Amino acid sequence: MDRLEHIFALQERFDSDLARRRQLPEYSPAEWIQKEVLAMVAELAELLEEVNFKWWKNPHPLDHEAIKGELVDILHFLVSTCLKAGISADEFYQGYLTKNQENFHRQQGLTGCKEYAATREV
């Protein structure tokens, strides 16, 4: 089992345990996805707090452990969303590979989407 598959398996086990312990109702996949996305938005807001996005306040030193913790929280909800949507670790990985290649092609001006093409080579 690779690391991504392991993460998916751990999250599936956690989600099942949580639903049982908290006696959660049977939500539809759409309702679950809505809840997971809202949780990710909340975690993203917590991450923003860690990186001094409020220009009107005095900045604080970056806490890399707190940043890592928020990113891991986001990953938990992202993987849980994949599970609720019926997306496996392999499907997610393959989707990432496809989108990564598409993004490179866009930036290289190799698609019909000229608005993505970089104006200069790096």
Secondary structure as a PSIPRED ss2 file (coil, helix, strand):
# PSIPRED VFORMAT (PSIPRED V4.0)

   1 M C   1.000  0.000  0.000
   2 D C   1.000  0.000  0.000
   3 R H   0.000  1.000  0.000
   4 L H   0.000  1.000  0.000
   5 E H   0.000  1.000  0.000
   6 H H   0.000  1.000  0.000
   7 I H   0.000  1.000  0.000
   8 F H   0.000  1.000  0.000
   9 A H   0.000  1.000  0.000
  10 L H   0.000  1.000  0.000
  11 Q H   0.000  1.000  0.000
  12 E H   0.000  1.000  0.000
  13 R H   0.000  1.000  0.000
  14 F H   0.000  1.000  0.000
  15 D H   0.000  1.000  0.000
  16 S H   0.000  1.000  0.000
  17 D H   0.000  1.000  0.000
  18 L H   0.000  1.000  0.000
  19 A H   0.000  1.000  0.000
  20 R H   0.000  1.000  0.000
  21 R H   0.000  1.000  0.000
  22 R C   1.000  0.000  0.000
  23 Q C   1.000  0.000  0.000
  24 L C   1.000  0.000  0.000
  25 P C   1.000  0.000  0.000
  26 E C   1.000  0.000  0.000
  27 Y C   1.000  0.000  0.000
  28 S C   1.000  0.000  0.000
  29 P H   0.000  1.000  0.000
  30 A H   0.000  1.000  0.000
  31 E H   0.000  1.000  0.000
  32 W H   0.000  1.000  0.000
  33 I H   0.000  1.000  0.000
  34 Q H   0.000  1.000  0.000
  35 K H   0.000  1.000  0.000
  36 E H   0.000  1.000  0.000
  37 V H   0.000  1.000  0.000
  38 L H   0.000  1.000  0.000
  39 A H   0.000  1.000  0.000
  40 M H   0.000  1.000  0.000
  41 V H   0.000  1.000  0.000
  42 A H   0.000  1.000  0.000
  43 E H   0.000  1.000  0.000
  44 L H   0.000  1.000  0.000
  45 A H   0.000  1.000  0.000
  46 E H   0.000  1.000  0.000
  47 L H   0.000  1.000  0.000
  48 L H   0.000  1.000  0.000
  49 E H   0.000  1.000  0.000
  50 E H   0.000  1.000  0.000
  51 V C   1.000  0.000  0.000
  52 N C   1.000  0.000  0.000
  53 F C   1.000  0.000  0.000
  54 K C   1.000  0.000  0.000
  55 W C   1.000  0.000  0.000
  56 W C   1.000  0.000  0.000
  57 K C   1.000  0.000  0.000
  58 N C   1.000  0.000  0.000
  59 P C   1.000  0.000  0.000
  60 H C   1.000  0.000  0.000
  61 P C   1.000  0.000  0.000
  62 L C   1.000  0.000  0.000
  63 D C   1.000  0.000  0.000
  64 H H   0.000  1.000  0.000
  65 E H   0.000  1.000  0.000
  66 A H   0.000  1.000  0.000
  67 I H   0.000  1.000  0.000
  68 K H   0.000  1.000  0.000
  69 G H   0.000  1.000  0.000
  70 E H   0.000  1.000  0.000
  71 L H   0.000  1.000  0.000
  72 V H   0.000  1.000  0.000
  73 D H   0.000  1.000  0.000
  74 I H   0.000  1.000  0.000
  75 L H   0.000  1.000  0.000
  76 H H   0.000  1.000  0.000
  77 F H   0.000  1.000  0.000
  78 L H   0.000  1.000  0.000
  79 V H   0.000  1.000  0.000
  80 S H   0.000  1.000  0.000
  81 T H   0.000  1.000  0.000
  82 C H   0.000  1.000  0.000
  83 L H   0.000  1.000  0.000
  84 K H   0.000  1.000  0.000
  85 A C   1.000  0.000  0.000
  86 G C   1.000  0.000  0.000
  87 I C   1.000  0.000  0.000
  88 S C   1.000  0.000  0.000
  89 A H   0.000  1.000  0.000
  90 D H   0.000  1.000  0.000
  91 E H   0.000  1.000  0.000
  92 F H   0.000  1.000  0.000
  93 Y H   0.000  1.000  0.000
  94 Q H   0.000  1.000  0.000
  95 G H   0.000  1.000  0.000
  96 Y H   0.000  1.000  0.000
  97 L H   0.000  1.000  0.000
  98 T H   0.000  1.000  0.000
  99 K H   0.000  1.000  0.000
 100 N H   0.000  1.000  0.000
 101 Q H   0.000  1.000  0.000
 102 E H   0.000  1.000  0.000
 103 N H   0.000  1.000  0.000
 104 F H   0.000  1.000  0.000
 105 H H   0.000  1.000  0.000
 106 R H   0.000  1.000  0.000
 107 Q H   0.000  1.000  0.000
 108 Q C   1.000  0.000  0.000
 109 G C   1.000  0.000  0.000
 110 L C   1.000  0.000  0.000
 111 T C   1.000  0.000  0.000
 112 G C   1.000  0.000  0.000
 113 C C   1.000  0.000  0.000
 114 K H   0.000  1.000  0.000
 115 E H   0.000  1.000  0.000
 116 Y H   0.000  1.000  0.000
 117 A C   1.000  0.000  0.000
 118 A C   1.000  0.000  0.000
 119 T C   1.000  0.000  0.000
 120 R C   1.000  0.000  0.000
 121 E C   1.000  0.000  0.000
 122 V C   1.000  0.000  0.000
